[in-house]
Amino acid sequence: MAATFTPVLPLAELGDGTMRSVMVGATRVLLVHVDGEVRAYDNRCPHRAWPLERGSLAGGVLTCANHRYTFDVATGRGLDPGGCDLVAHPCRVEADGTIAVAVP
């Protein structure tokens, strides 16, 4: 079954090097815009479910504010410690410049 994409935010409202939390249906998603690419992840740390929007973004590294876990936002992989990866969602920028995300 094909994923259903939901428009969530104009790309112009998510500057490069920033992140923002949005709702997609009943799921809170963290949008991350780094180096011209937009990614979408569950807005909760896989370690303790802490809201990632409370963390910090430096370059391509997202740091959780709770226990300082770090993640590569290009891949969603845990950096420190490894093996604790983010839950990713399909994300695209539509022709009209709107970011759209698909969640199960």
C-alpha positions in Angstrom: 0.0 0.0 0.0 1.3 3.4 -0.9 2.1 5.9 1.8 -0.3 8.8 2.2 1.5 12.1 2.6 0.0 14.9 4.7 1.0 18.5 4.1 2.3 19.9 7.3 4.3 23.1 6.8 5.6 25.5 4.1 9.4 24.9 3.6 9.8 28.7 3.9 8.9 28.4 7.6 11.6 25.9 8.4 15.0 27.5 7.9 18.1 25.5 7.0 19.8 24.4 10.2 16.5 24.4 12.2 14.0 21.9 13.5 10.3 22.1 14.4 7.6 19.9 15.9 4.4 19.3 13.9 1.4 17.0 14.3 0.7 14.5 11.5 -2.7 13.0 12.5 -2.1 11.8 16.1 1.7 11.6 15.7 4.0 14.3 16.9 6.8 14.5 14.3 10.1 16.5 14.4 11.1 18.1 11.1 14.8 18.7 10.6 16.2 20.9 7.8 19.9 20.5 7.4 22.0 21.2 4.3 19.0 21.7 2.1 17.4 18.3 3.1 14.3 17.9 5.2 13.9 14.8 7.3 11.0 13.7 9.6 11.4 11.6 12.8 9.2 10.7 15.7 9.5 13.6 18.1 10.7 11.4 21.0 14.0 10.1 21.9 14.1 6.3 21.5 15.9 6.0 24.8 13.4 7.6 27.2 10.7 9.1 24.9 11.9 12.7 25.8 10.6 15.3 23.3 13.5 15.9 20.9 12.2 19.4 20.1 13.6 20.3 23.5 17.1 19.3 22.4 19.6 21.1 20.2 20.7 20.9 16.6 24.3 21.7 15.6 25.2 21.0 12.0 23.9 17.5 11.3 23.8 16.3 15.0 20.7 16.4 17.1 21.3 16.1 20.9 18.5 15.0 23.2 18.1 17.4 26.2 17.4 14.5 28.6 20.4 12.2 28.6 22.5 13.9 25.9 22.1 11.1 23.4 23.2 12.2 19.9 21.8 11.4 16.5 22.9 11.9 12.9 19.9 13.7 11.3 20.9 12.7 7.8 20.4 9.0 8.7 18.6 8.9 12.0 21.3 6.7 13.5 22.4 7.0 17.1 25.9 8.3 17.4 26.5 8.2 21.1 25.5 5.7 22.1 25.2 3.7 18.9 22.3 1.4 18.2 19.7 3.8 19.5 18.2 5.0 16.2 15.4 7.5 15.6 12.1 6.4 14.0 12.0 8.0 10.6 9.0 8.9 8.4 8.9 9.4 4.7 9.1 13.1 3.9 9.1 15.2 0.8 8.8 18.8 -0.4 5.9 19.2 -2.8 6.0 21.3 -6.0 4.3 24.2 -4.2 7.0 24.2 -1.5 5.0 22.5 1.2 6.6 19.8 3.4 4.6 16.6 3.4 5.1 13.6 5.8 3.7 10.1 5.8 3.1 8.2 9.1 1.6 4.8 9.5 
